[in-house]
Amino acid sequence: HDSLYLAAESNLDTIFGHVSALKPGLIIVDSVQTMHAAGVEGVAGGVAQSRAVTAALTTLAKSTGIPILLVGHVTKDGNVAGPRVLEHLVDVVLNFEGDKQSSLRMLRGIKNRFGATDEVGCFEQTATGIREVSDPSGLFLSHRGSTPDGSAVTVAMDGVRPILAEVQALTVDPVAKNPRRVVTGLDSNRVPMVLAVLQARAGERTNDKDAYVATVGGMRILETATDLAVALATWSSLHEKPLPPKMVVIGEVGLAGELRPVPGLDRRLAEAARLGYTRAIVPNTKVTATGIKVRKASTLREAISLLAS
């Protein structure tokens, strides 16, 4: 392309010469760990070299007004590799992350000197490259029509972006003496707790059944707002009764069987209404929602009774 220039260079002084000659509108350095600065001890990618290279490129961006994107390696934990001072020197840190089993990729802000860090960009990895996903909720719903038994739709929050997610549960007679609890995509410690509350506070026998609980589409949800979806999906599987169509359920379940409010409830309901959902069961709290019929419940037992009404 006439306006795209590539330089296979790792010497910082050579890069500065190219910038002075071309005066580009954008500079991308891939990766910062391969660059080295003259006069600085250490190998490329080391602490001293990475610090010096990042400081020099930051000064270049501030003095010329040219935006510079630094591509950096990450550790196995997902943190930026190298000294932590790199994150302090730059203005914005973005993580491009995703699960190996899913085509969905998230661009997540970790640091931003000029704005909020709770915005999330959704993209899909395809054979022709990466494309934007304007409606990621569709990736995490297995159906658009009738609801099968053992399935409940909830609304999770990824930063400030609400995403509809489907929770599925399957309860069967145990093969072994001890019933199993198999969890995929959810908190493996919290799901057994919700099943215990379902039995103790709502009178549903779950201790003599194998329970398999999972999310659809490889989505991983760790927030407590999905507790009610787990409980009602399990109830649906136990009784082989599907939940009413076009219904979302949102709420945290306490050990006493009470439903607790969750943050961002109005935004979650607005997203559900936008996607055509007409009914919702939520905790008994103040809600401002339009386009969706909201039923409030104070306890898990009361939420189950609302399914038949």
VOROZA-664711 format. One record per atom (N, C-alpha, C): residue in one letter; x, z, y; residue number from 0. Coordinates in steps of 0.05 Angstrom, whole numbers, plus 5000, padded with zeros to 4 digits. Layout:
BEGIN
 aa   px   pz   py   i
  A    X    Z    Y NUM
...
END
This chain:
BEGIN
 aa   px   pz   py   i
  H 5017 5000 4976   0
  H 5000 5000 5000   0
  H 5018 5000 5025   0
  D 5009 4985 5045   1
  D 5026 4982 5069   1
  D 5032 5008 5083   1
  S 5014 5028 5081   2
  S 5017 5052 5097   2
  S 5026 5076 5079   2
  L 5034 5070 5054   3
  L 5043 5091 5036   3
  L 5073 5087 5030   3
  Y 5089 5107 5035   4
  Y 5118 5106 5031   4
  Y 5126 5127 5011   4
  L 5142 5118 4991   5
  L 5151 5136 4970   5
  L 5181 5138 4972   5
  A 5192 5163 4969   6
  A 5220 5167 4970   6
  A 5228 5186 4947   6
  A 5245 5176 4929   7
  A 5254 5193 4907   7
  A 5279 5208 4916   7
  E 5274 5227 4933   8
  E 5296 5243 4945   8
  E 5291 5273 4941   8
  S 5312 5287 4937   9
  S 5310 5316 4935   9
  S 5327 5331 4956   9
  N 5342 5315 4972  10
  N 5359 5327 4993  10
  N 5342 5330 5018  10
  L 5341 5354 5029  11
  L 5324 5359 5052  11
  L 5333 5344 5077  11
  D 5359 5340 5081  12
  D 5368 5326 5104  12
  D 5360 5297 5103  12
  T 5360 5285 5079  13
  T 5351 5257 5076  13
  T 5321 5254 5082  13
  I 5306 5274 5074  14
  I 5277 5274 5080  14
  I 5272 5275 5110  14
  F 5288 5292 5123  15
  F 5285 5294 5152  15
  F 5291 5268 5166  15
  G 5311 5253 5155  16
  G 5317 5227 5166  16
  G 5295 5207 5163  16
  H 5282 5207 5140  17
  H 5259 5189 5135  17
  H 5236 5196 5154  17
  V 5231 5222 5158  18
  V 5209 5230 5176  18
  V 5215 5221 5205  18
  S 5240 5224 5213  19
  S 5247 5216 5240  19
  S 5244 5186 5244  19
  A 5249 5170 5223  20
  A 5248 5141 5226  20
  A 5219 5131 5224  20
  L 5203 5143 5206  21
  L 5176 5132 5201  21
  L 5155 5145 5218  21
  K 5159 5171 5225  22
  K 5139 5187 5239  22
  K 5111 5185 5225  22
  P 5110 5195 5200  23
  P 5085 5192 5184  23
  P 5063 5210 5194  23
  G 5039 5204 5185  24
  G 5016 5221 5193  24
  G 5012 5244 5173  24
  L 5024 5242 5150  25
  L 5022 5263 5129  25
  L 5046 5262 5112  25
  I 5056 5285 5104  26
  I 5079 5287 5086  26
  I 5071 5304 5062  26
  I 5077 5293 5038  27
  I 5072 5307 5013  27
  I 5098 5311 4998  27
  V 5105 5335 4992  28
  V 5130 5341 4978  28
  V 5123 5351 4950  28
  D 5131 5337 4930  29
  D 5124 5343 4902  29
  D 5150 5342 4885  29
  S 5160 5364 4877  30
  S 5150 5391 4884  30
  S 5171 5406 4900  30
  V 5163 5427 4912  31
  V 5181 5442 4930  31
  V 5204 5454 4914  31
  Q 5200 5459 4888  32
  Q 5221 5471 4872  32
  Q 5243 5452 4865  32
  T 5239 5425 4870  33
  T 5260 5406 4864  33
  T 5277 5400 4889  33
  M 5269 5409 4912  34
  M 5284 5404 4937  34
  M 5307 5424 4940  34
  H 5328 5414 4954  35
  H 5350 5432 4960  35
  H 5360 5427 4988  35
  A 5369 5448 5001  36
  A 5379 5447 5028  36
  A 5409 5450 5028  36
  A 5423 5433 5043  37
  A 5452 5435 5045  37
  A 5460 5461 5060  37
  G 5482 5473 5050  38
  G 5492 5497 5063  38
  G 5479 5522 5053  38
  V 5461 5520 5034  39
  V 5448 5544 5023  39
  V 5456 5547 4994  39
  E 5466 5570 4986  40
  E 5475 5575 4959  40
  E 5451 5575 4940  40
  G 5457 5570 4915  41
  G 5437 5571 4894  41
  G 5428 5544 4885  41
  V 5416 5542 4862  42
  V 5406 5517 4851  42
  V 5378 5512 4861  42
  A 5370 5486 4860  43
  A 5343 5479 4868  43
  A 5322 5494 4852  43
  G 5302 5504 4865  44
  G 5282 5520 4852  44
  G 5288 5550 4851  44
  G 5312 5557 4859  45
  G 5319 5586 4860  45
  G 5307 5599 4884  45
  V 5310 5625 4885  46
  V 5297 5641 4907  46
  V 5308 5632 4934  46
  A 5334 5631 4937  47
  A 5346 5624 4963  47
  A 5339 5596 4971  47
  Q 5341 5577 4953  48
  Q 5335 5549 4960  48
  Q 5306 5545 4966  48
  S 5288 5556 4950  49
  S 5259 5553 4955  49
  S 5252 5565 4982  49
  R 5263 5588 4989  50
  R 5257 5601 5014  50
  R 5267 5584 5038  50
  A 5291 5573 5035  51
  A 5303 5558 5057  51
  A 5288 5531 5060  51
  V 5281 5518 5038  52
  V 5267 5492 5040  52
  V 5240 5496 5052  52
  T 5225 5516 5044  53
  T 5198 5521 5054  53
  T 5199 5528 5084  53
  A 5218 5544 5091  54
  A 5221 5552 5120  54
  A 5227 5528 5137  54
  A 5245 5510 5127  55
  A 5252 5486 5142  55
  A 5228 5467 5145  55
  L 5214 5463 5123  56
  L 5190 5445 5124  56
  L 5168 5457 5142  56
  T 5165 5483 5142  57
  T 5145 5496 5159  57
  T 5153 5491 5188  57
  T 5178 5495 5195  58
  T 5187 5490 5222  58
  T 5183 5461 5230  58
  L 5188 5442 5212  59
  L 5183 5414 5217  59
  L 5154 5408 5224  59
  A 5136 5421 5208  60
  A 5107 5416 5213  60
  A 5099 5428 5240  60
  K 5109 5451 5247  61
  K 5101 5464 5272  61
  K 5113 5448 5296  61
  S 5137 5438 5293  62
  S 5149 5425 5316  62
  S 5139 5396 5321  62
  T 5131 5383 5299  63
  T 5122 5355 5302  63
  T 5092 5351 5301  63
  G 5078 5372 5291  64
  G 5049 5369 5288  64
  G 5040 5353 5264  64
  I 5059 5346 5246  65
  I 5053 5331 5222  65
  I 5045 5350 5200  65
  P 5021 5347 5189  66
  P 5013 5364 5166  66
  P 5030 5359 5142  66
  I 5039 5380 5128  67
  I 5056 5377 5104  67
  I 5042 5392 5081  67
  L 5040 5377 5059  68
  L 5029 5389 5034  68
  L 5052 5394 5015  68
  L 5056 5419 5007  69
  L 5077 5426 4988  69
  L 5064 5431 4961  69
  V 5072 5415 4941  70
  V 5062 5419 4914  70
  V 5082 5437 4900  70
  G 5071 5459 4888  71
  G 5089 5478 4876  71
  G 5081 5484 4847  71
  H 5100 5493 4832  72
  H 5094 5501 4804  72
  H 5079 5527 4804  72
  V 5065 5533 4782  73
  V 5052 5558 4778  73
  V 5061 5571 4752  73
  T 5058 5597 4751  74
  T 5066 5612 4727  74
  T 5044 5611 4706  74
  K 5048 5622 4683  75
  K 5027 5623 4662  75
  K 5003 5639 4671  75
  D 5007 5657 4690  76
  D 4985 5673 4700  76
  D 4969 5658 4722  76
  G 4979 5635 4730  77
  G 4965 5620 4751  77
  G 4975 5626 4779  77
  N 4995 5643 4782  78
  N 5006 5649 4808  78
  N 5027 5629 4817  78
  V 5031 5627 4843  79
  V 5051 5608 4853  79
  V 5079 5617 4844  79
  A 5094 5599 4832  80
  A 5120 5606 4821  80
  A 5140 5610 4844  80
  G 5160 5626 4839  81
  G 5180 5631 4860  81
  G 5175 5656 4876  81
  P 5191 5660 4896  82
  P 5187 5685 4912  82
  P 5161 5685 4927  82
  R 5150 5709 4930  83
  R 5124 5712 4944  83
  R 5126 5704 4973  83
  V 5150 5703 4984  84
  V 5153 5696 5012  84
  V 5143 5667 5017  84
  L 5142 5650 4997  85
  L 5132 5623 5000  85
  L 5103 5624 5010  85
  E 5087 5642 4999  86
  E 5059 5643 5007  86
  E 5056 5654 5035  86
  H 5075 5670 5044  87
  H 5074 5681 5071  87
  H 5083 5660 5092  87
  L 5100 5642 5084  88
  L 5110 5622 5103  88
  L 5090 5601 5110  88
  V 5074 5593 5090  89
  V 5055 5571 5094  89
  V 5029 5581 5106  89
  D 5013 5563 5116  90
  D 4988 5570 5129  90
  D 4965 5571 5109  90
  V 4965 5554 5088  91
  V 4943 5553 5069  91
  V 4954 5551 5041  91
  V 4942 5565 5023  92
  V 4949 5563 4994  92
  V 4923 5555 4979  92
  L 4925 5532 4965  93
  L 4902 5522 4949  93
  L 4910 5521 4920  93
  N 4893 5531 4903  94
  N 4897 5529 4874  94
  N 4879 5507 4863  94
  F 4891 5489 4848  95
  F 4876 5468 4834  95
  F 4875 5476 4805  95
  E 4853 5484 4795  96
  E 4852 5497 4769  96
  E 4829 5486 4752  96
  G 4830 5491 4726  97
  G 4809 5481 4708  97
  G 4816 5489 4680  97
  D 4796 5488 4663  98
  D 4798 5495 4635  98
  D 4806 5470 4619  98
  K 4824 5473 4600  99
  K 4832 5450 4583  99
  K 4809 5438 4568  99
  Q 4789 5454 4561 100
  Q 4766 5444 4546 100
  Q 4744 5432 4563 100
  S 4747 5432 4589 101
  S 4727 5422 4607 101
  S 4739 5401 4626 101
  S 4723 5382 4634 102
  S 4732 5362 4654 102
  S 4729 5372 4682 102
  L 4717 5395 4687 103
  L 4712 5405 4713 103
  L 4738 5417 4725 103
  R 4744 5411 4750 104
  R 4767 5422 4764 104
  R 4757 5435 4790 104
  M 4769 5458 4796 105
  M 4762 5472 4821 105
  M 4786 5473 4840 105
  L 4780 5467 4865 106
  L 4800 5470 4886 106
  L 4792 5495 4901 106
  R 4808 5516 4898 107
  R 4801 5543 4908 107
  R 4820 5553 4929 107
  G 4810 5562 4951 108
  G 4828 5573 4972 108
  G 4836 5601 4966 108
  I 4863 5606 4966 109
  I 4873 5632 4961 109
  I 4881 5645 4988 109
  K 4891 5629 5006 110
  K 4899 5639 5032 110
  K 4892 5617 5053 110
  N 4883 5626 5076 111
  N 4877 5607 5098 111
  N 4878 5621 5124 111
  R 4898 5613 5140 112
  R 4901 5626 5166 112
  R 4881 5617 5187 112
  F 4867 5595 5181 113
  F 4849 5583 5201 113
  F 4820 5584 5192 113
  G 4813 5596 5170 114
  G 4786 5596 5160 114
  G 4782 5615 5137 114
  A 4758 5612 5124 115
  A 4752 5629 5102 115
  A 4765 5619 5076 115
  T 4768 5637 5057 116
  T 4780 5630 5031 116
  T 4759 5630 5009 116
  D 4734 5632 5015 117
  D 4713 5633 4994 117
  D 4700 5606 4990 117
  E 4710 5585 5002 118
  E 4700 5558 4996 118
  E 4713 5547 4971 118
  V 4697 5533 4955 119
  V 4707 5521 4930 119
  V 4699 5492 4929 119
  G 4718 5475 4922 120
  G 4713 5447 4918 120
  G 4711 5440 4889 120
  C 4691 5425 4880 121
  C 4687 5418 4852 121
  C 4694 5389 4847 121
  F 4709 5383 4827 122
  F 4717 5356 4820 122
  F 4716 5353 4790 122
  E 4715 5327 4781 123
  E 4714 5321 4753 123
  E 4737 5303 4746 123
  Q 4751 5309 4724 124
  Q 4773 5293 4715 124
  Q 4762 5271 4698 124
  T 4766 5246 4706 125
  T 4756 5223 4691 125
  T 4779 5205 4683 125
  A 4773 5184 4668 126
  A 4793 5165 4659 126
  A 4805 5149 4682 126
  T 4791 5147 4704 127
  T 4800 5132 4727 127
  T 4810 5150 4750 127
  G 4812 5175 4745 128
  G 4822 5194 4765 128
  G 4802 5217 4769 128
  I 4806 5230 4792 129
  I 4790 5253 4798 129
  I 4769 5245 4819 129
  R 4744 5253 4813 130
  R 4722 5247 4832 130
  R 4708 5272 4840 130
  E 4696 5272 4863 131
  E 4682 5295 4873 131
  E 4656 5299 4858 131
  V 4649 5324 4852 132
  V 4623 5332 4840 132
  V 4606 5345 4861 132
  S 4587 5331 4871 133
  S 4570 5342 4893 133
  S 4550 5362 4882 133
  D 4542 5360 4856 134
  D 4523 5378 4844 134
  D 4534 5388 4818 134
  P 4551 5408 4819 135
  P 4564 5418 4794 135
  P 4544 5432 4775 135
  S 4521 5441 4785 136
  S 4502 5455 4768 136
  S 4494 5439 4744 136
  G 4492 5412 4748 137
  G 4483 5395 4726 137
  G 4502 5395 4702 137
  L 4527 5403 4707 138
  L 4547 5403 4685 138
  L 4542 5427 4666 138
  F 4528 5448 4676 139
  F 4525 5473 4661 139
  F 4497 5477 4652 139
  L 4480 5456 4651 140
  L 4453 5458 4641 140
  L 4451 5438 4618 140
  S 4442 5447 4595 141
  S 4440 5429 4572 141
  S 4415 5413 4571 141
  H 4396 5420 4589 142
  H 4370 5406 4588 142
  H 4359 5405 4616 142
  R 4341 5387 4621 143
  R 4326 5385 4646 143
  R 4296 5387 4642 143
  G 4287 5386 4617 144
  G 4259 5387 4612 144
  G 4250 5414 4601 144
  S 4239 5414 4577 145
  S 4229 5438 4565 145
  S 4252 5457 4558 145
  T 4246 5483 4559 146
  T 4267 5503 4554 146
  T 4265 5512 4525 146
  P 4287 5510 4509 147
  P 4286 5520 4482 147
  P 4287 5550 4481 147
  D 4279 5561 4458 148
  D 4280 5590 4456 148
  D 4310 5598 4454 148
  G 4315 5623 4463 149
  G 4343 5633 4464 149
  G 4358 5623 4487 149
  S 4345 5613 4508 150
  S 4359 5601 4531 150
  S 4347 5612 4557 150
  A 4365 5619 4576 151
  A 4357 5629 4602 151
  A 4375 5617 4623 151
  V 4364 5609 4645 152
  V 4380 5597 4667 152
  V 4383 5618 4689 152
  T 4408 5621 4698 153
  T 4414 5640 4720 153
  T 4430 5625 4741 153
  V 4436 5639 4763 154
  V 4452 5627 4785 154
  V 4476 5644 4789 154
  A 4499 5633 4784 155
  A 4525 5647 4788 155
  A 4537 5639 4815 155
  M 4554 5656 4825 156
  M 4568 5650 4850 156
  M 4598 5645 4845 156
  D 4608 5623 4855 157
  D 4637 5617 4854 157
  D 4646 5616 4883 157
  G 4656 5638 4893 158
  G 4661 5640 4922 158
  G 4635 5642 4936 158
  V 4629 5623 4954 159
  V 4603 5622 4967 159
  V 4586 5600 4956 159
  R 4595 5587 4935 160
  R 4579 5564 4924 160
  R 4562 5574 4901 160
  P 4536 5573 4903 161
  P 4519 5580 4880 161
  P 4518 5557 4859 161
  I 4520 5564 4834 162
  I 4520 5544 4813 162
  I 4501 5554 4791 162
  L 4481 5536 4784 163
  L 4463 5543 4762 163
  L 4478 5542 4736 163
  A 4473 5562 4719 164
  A 4486 5563 4693 164
  A 4466 5571 4672 164
  E 4470 5561 4648 165
  E 4452 5567 4626 165
  E 4465 5586 4607 165
  V 4451 5607 4600 166
  V 4461 5627 4580 166
  V 4444 5623 4555 166
  Q 4457 5619 4532 167
  Q 4443 5616 4507 167
  Q 4449 5639 4488 167
  A 4430 5648 4473 168
  A 4433 5669 4453 168
  A 4421 5661 4427 168
  L 4434 5669 4405 169
  L 4424 5664 4378 169
  L 4426 5689 4363 169
  T 4404 5699 4352 170
  T 4403 5723 4335 170
  T 4395 5715 4307 170
  V 4411 5723 4287 171
  V 4405 5717 4259 171
  V 4410 5742 4242 171
  D 4400 5742 4218 172
  D 4405 5764 4200 172
  D 4435 5764 4193 172
  P 4447 5787 4192 173
  P 4476 5789 4188 173
  P 4483 5782 4159 173
  V 4506 5769 4156 174
  V 4516 5762 4129 174
  V 4531 5786 4118 174
  A 4547 5799 4136 175
  A 4561 5823 4127 175
  A 4545 5848 4134 175
  K 4556 5871 4127 176
  K 4542 5896 4132 176
  K 4540 5903 4161 176
  N 4562 5897 4176 177
  N 4563 5904 4204 177
  N 4555 5879 4220 177
  P 4535 5881 4237 178
  P 4527 5859 4254 178
  P 4549 5850 4273 178
  R 4551 5824 4278 179
  R 4572 5813 4295 179
  R 4562 5809 4323 179
  R 4581 5810 4342 180
  R 4575 5803 4370 180
  R 4596 5783 4379 180
  V 4588 5758 4380 181
  V 4607 5736 4388 181
  V 4599 5726 4415 181
  V 4618 5727 4434 182
  V 4612 5720 4462 182
  V 4631 5698 4471 182
  T 4621 5678 4484 183
  T 4637 5656 4495 183
  T 4628 5651 4524 183
  G 4648 5652 4542 184
  G 4642 5646 4570 184
  G 4632 5669 4586 184
  L 4628 5693 4574 185
  L 4619 5716 4588 185
  L 4637 5740 4582 185
  D 4632 5762 4596 186
  D 4648 5786 4591 186
  D 4642 5797 4564 186
  S 4661 5797 4546 187
  S 4657 5805 4518 187
  S 4652 5835 4516 187
  N 4658 5851 4536 188
  N 4652 5879 4536 188
  N 4625 5885 4547 188
  R 4615 5869 4565 189
  R 4590 5874 4578 189
  R 4566 5864 4562 189
  V 4569 5843 4548 190
  V 4546 5832 4532 190
  V 4536 5852 4511 190
  P 4554 5865 4495 191
  P 4544 5885 4476 191
  P 4530 5908 4490 191
  M 4539 5915 4514 192
  M 4525 5936 4529 192
  M 4497 5928 4537 192
  V 4493 5903 4545 193
  V 4467 5893 4553 193
  V 4449 5893 4528 193
  L 4459 5885 4505 194
  L 4443 5885 4480 194
  L 4435 5913 4472 194
  A 4453 5933 4477 195
  A 4447 5960 4471 195
  A 4424 5971 4489 195
  V 4426 5963 4515 196
  V 4404 5971 4534 196
  V 4378 5958 4526 196
  L 4379 5933 4517 197
  L 4355 5919 4508 197
  L 4341 5933 4486 197
  Q 4357 5946 4468 198
  Q 4345 5960 4446 198
  Q 4335 5988 4455 198
  A 4352 6003 4470 199
  A 4346 6030 4477 199
  A 4324 6033 4498 199
  R 4324 6014 4517 200
  R 4305 6017 4540 200
  R 4281 5998 4538 200
  A 4283 5977 4522 201
  A 4261 5958 4520 201
  A 4249 5956 4492 201
  G 4260 5971 4473 202
  G 4248 5972 4447 202
  G 4253 5948 4430 202
  E 4273 5932 4436 203
  E 4278 5908 4420 203
  E 4301 5914 4401 203
  R 4297 5909 4375 204
  R 4318 5915 4355 204
  R 4339 5894 4355 204
  T 4363 5901 4364 205
  T 4386 5883 4364 205
  T 4408 5893 4346 205
  N 4407 5918 4337 206
  N 4429 5929 4322 206
  N 4431 5919 4293 206
  D 4409 5906 4283 207
  D 4410 5896 4256 207
  D 4411 5866 4255 207
  K 4420 5853 4277 208
  K 4422 5824 4279 208
  K 4450 5816 4288 208
  D 4460 5794 4277 209
  D 4483 5781 4289 209
  D 4475 5768 4315 209
  A 4490 5772 4336 210
  A 4483 5760 4362 210
  A 4506 5742 4372 210
  Y 4500 5718 4378 211
  Y 4518 5698 4389 211
  Y 4509 5691 4417 211
  V 4525 5697 4437 212
  V 4517 5692 4465 212
  V 4539 5675 4478 212
  A 4530 5653 4491 213
  A 4550 5635 4503 213
  A 4538 5621 4528 213
  T 4555 5611 4544 214
  T 4547 5594 4567 214
  T 4549 5565 4558 214
  V 4536 5548 4574 215
  V 4536 5519 4568 215
  V 4557 5505 4585 215
  G 4570 5485 4574 216
  G 4589 5469 4589 216
  G 4616 5481 4594 216
  G 4623 5502 4579 217
  G 4649 5514 4583 217
  G 4652 5532 4608 217
  M 4630 5538 4621 218
  M 4631 5554 4645 218
  M 4638 5583 4638 218
  R 4654 5596 4654 219
  R 4662 5624 4649 219
  R 4651 5640 4672 219
  I 4635 5661 4666 220
  I 4622 5678 4686 220
  I 4629 5707 4679 220
  L 4640 5721 4699 221
  L 4647 5749 4695 221
  L 4630 5768 4712 221
  E 4614 5757 4730 222
  E 4598 5774 4747 222
  E 4574 5786 4733 222
  T 4564 5809 4743 223
  T 4543 5823 4729 223
  T 4515 5811 4735 223
  A 4513 5792 4752 224
  A 4487 5779 4759 224
  A 4475 5765 4735 224
  T 4491 5760 4714 225
  T 4481 5746 4690 225
  T 4470 5764 4669 225
  D 4470 5791 4674 226
  D 4460 5810 4654 226
  D 4432 5804 4646 226
  L 4414 5799 4665 227
  L 4386 5795 4659 227
  L 4383 5769 4643 227
  A 4399 5749 4649 228
  A 4397 5724 4633 228
  A 4405 5729 4604 228
  V 4426 5745 4600 229
  V 4434 5752 4573 229
  V 4412 5767 4558 229
  A 4400 5786 4571 230
  A 4379 5802 4559 230
  A 4355 5785 4552 230
  L 4346 5769 4570 231
  L 4321 5753 4565 231
  L 4326 5730 4546 231
  A 4350 5719 4546 232
  A 4356 5698 4526 232
  A 4357 5710 4498 232
  T 4367 5735 4496 233
  T 4367 5748 4470 233
  T 4339 5755 4461 233
  W 4322 5765 4480 234
  W 4294 5771 4474 234
  W 4280 5745 4465 234
  S 4285 5723 4478 235
  S 4273 5697 4470 235
  S 4281 5689 4442 235
  S 4306 5694 4435 236
  S 4315 5686 4408 236
  S 4303 5705 4387 236
  L 4301 5730 4393 237
  L 4289 5749 4374 237
  L 4260 5743 4368 237
  H 4245 5735 4388 238
  H 4216 5729 4384 238
  H 4210 5700 4380 238
  E 4231 5683 4382 239
  E 4228 5654 4380 239
  E 4207 5643 4400 239
  K 4209 5654 4424 240
  K 4191 5646 4446 240
  K 4208 5636 4469 240
  P 4205 5612 4477 241
  P 4220 5602 4500 241
  P 4211 5615 4526 241
  L 4229 5618 4545 242
  L 4222 5627 4572 242
  L 4205 5605 4586 242
  P 4189 5613 4605 243
  P 4173 5593 4620 243
  P 4191 5572 4632 243
  P 4182 5547 4633 244
  P 4199 5526 4644 244
  P 4204 5529 4674 244
  K 4226 5518 4684 245
  K 4233 5518 4712 245
  K 4235 5547 4723 245
  M 4246 5565 4707 246
  M 4249 5593 4715 246
  M 4279 5601 4715 246
  V 4287 5615 4735 247
  V 4314 5627 4735 247
  V 4311 5657 4735 247
  V 4330 5671 4723 248
  V 4330 5700 4723 248
  V 4357 5710 4733 248
  I 4356 5729 4751 249
  I 4380 5738 4764 249
  I 4379 5769 4766 249
  G 4400 5783 4759 250
  G 4399 5812 4762 250
  G 4420 5826 4745 250
  E 4429 5849 4754 251
  E 4447 5866 4739 251
  E 4431 5887 4724 251
  V 4438 5892 4699 252
  V 4424 5912 4683 252
  V 4440 5937 4681 252
  G 4428 5960 4688 253
  G 4442 5986 4686 253
  G 4437 5999 4659 253
  L 4452 6020 4653 254
  L 4449 6034 4627 254
  L 4422 6047 4624 254
  A 4410 6054 4646 255
  A 4383 6066 4645 255
  A 4361 6045 4642 255
  G 4368 6020 4641 256
  G 4349 5999 4638 256
  G 4338 5989 4665 256
  E 4350 5999 4687 257
  E 4340 5990 4713 257
  E 4354 5963 4721 257
  L 4341 5948 4738 258
  L 4352 5923 4748 258
  L 4363 5929 4776 258
  R 4388 5922 4780 259
  R 4402 5927 4805 259
  R 4405 5900 4821 259
  P 4403 5901 4847 260
  P 4406 5877 4863 260
  P 4435 5866 4861 260
  V 4438 5840 4867 261
  V 4464 5827 4866 261
  V 4469 5814 4893 261
  P 4494 5810 4901 262
  P 4499 5798 4927 262
  P 4491 5768 4928 262
  G 4484 5759 4952 263
  G 4478 5731 4955 263
  G 4453 5722 4942 263
  L 4433 5740 4939 264
  L 4409 5732 4924 264
  L 4393 5710 4937 264
  D 4391 5711 4964 265
  D 4376 5690 4978 265
  D 4389 5663 4975 265
  R 4416 5662 4975 266
  R 4430 5637 4972 266
  R 4426 5626 4943 266
  R 4426 5644 4924 267
  R 4422 5636 4896 267
  R 4394 5623 4892 267
  L 4374 5637 4904 268
  L 4347 5627 4901 268
  L 4343 5600 4915 268
  A 4356 5597 4938 269
  A 4354 5572 4953 269
  A 4366 5549 4936 269
  E 4388 5554 4922 270
  E 4400 5533 4906 270
  E 4381 5526 4882 270
  A 4369 5547 4870 271
  A 4350 5542 4848 271
  A 4326 5525 4858 271
  A 4316 5532 4881 272
  A 4293 5517 4892 272
  A 4301 5488 4898 272
  R 4325 5484 4908 273
  R 4334 5457 4914 273
  R 4335 5440 4889 273
  L 4342 5452 4866 274
  L 4344 5436 4841 274
  L 4318 5435 4826 274
  G 4296 5444 4839 275
  G 4270 5440 4826 275
  G 4259 5463 4811 275
  Y 4272 5486 4811 276
  Y 4261 5509 4797 276
  Y 4240 5523 4814 276
  T 4218 5531 4801 277
  T 4195 5540 4816 277
  T 4189 5570 4813 277
  R 4202 5583 4794 278
  R 4197 5611 4789 278
  R 4223 5626 4785 278
  A 4222 5652 4792 279
  A 4246 5668 4789 279
  A 4238 5697 4784 279
  I 4254 5711 4768 280
  I 4252 5739 4763 280
  I 4277 5752 4774 280
  V 4274 5771 4793 281
  V 4297 5783 4806 281
  V 4292 5813 4808 281
  P 4313 5829 4814 282
  P 4309 5858 4819 282
  P 4290 5863 4842 282
  N 4279 5887 4843 283
  N 4260 5895 4864 283
  N 4275 5901 4889 283
  T 4281 5881 4905 284
  T 4295 5884 4930 284
  T 4285 5864 4950 284
  K 4293 5867 4975 285
  K 4283 5849 4996 285
  K 4294 5821 4992 285
  V 4276 5801 4991 286
  V 4284 5773 4986 286
  V 4270 5755 5006 286
  T 4286 5737 5017 287
  T 4274 5717 5035 287
  T 4279 5689 5022 287
  A 4259 5679 5009 288
  A 4262 5654 4994 288
  A 4238 5636 4999 288
  T 4242 5611 5002 289
  T 4221 5591 5005 289
  T 4223 5570 4984 289
  G 4200 5559 4975 290
  G 4200 5538 4955 290
  G 4202 5548 4927 290
  I 4201 5574 4922 291
  I 4203 5585 4895 291
  I 4187 5610 4894 291
  K 4172 5614 4872 292
  K 4155 5638 4869 292
  K 4173 5660 4857 292
  V 4176 5682 4871 293
  V 4193 5703 4863 293
  V 4177 5726 4852 293
  R 4183 5735 4827 294
  R 4171 5759 4815 294
  R 4193 5780 4814 294
  K 4186 5804 4822 295
  K 4205 5826 4823 295
  K 4200 5846 4801 295
  A 4222 5857 4790 296
  A 4220 5876 4768 296
  A 4240 5899 4774 296
  S 4231 5923 4768 297
  S 4248 5946 4772 297
  S 4265 5953 4748 297
  T 4254 5946 4724 298
  T 4267 5953 4699 298
  T 4268 5928 4681 298
  L 4284 5930 4660 299
  L 4286 5908 4641 299
  L 4260 5905 4626 299
  R 4247 5927 4619 300
  R 4221 5925 4605 300
  R 4200 5911 4622 300
  E 4201 5917 4649 301
  E 4182 5904 4666 301
  E 4187 5874 4669 301
  A 4213 5866 4669 302
  A 4220 5838 4670 302
  A 4210 5823 4646 302
  I 4212 5836 4622 303
  I 4202 5823 4598 303
  I 4171 5820 4599 303
  S 4158 5840 4611 304
  S 4128 5838 4613 304
  S 4120 5816 4632 304
  L 4137 5809 4652 305
  L 4131 5788 4670 305
  L 4132 5760 4658 305
  L 4145 5757 4635 306
  L 4148 5731 4622 306
  L 4121 5721 4612 306
  A 4104 5740 4605 307
  A 4078 5732 4594 307
  A 4057 5728 4616 307
  S 4063 5736 4641 308
  S 4043 5735 4662 308
  S 4048 5711 4680 308
END
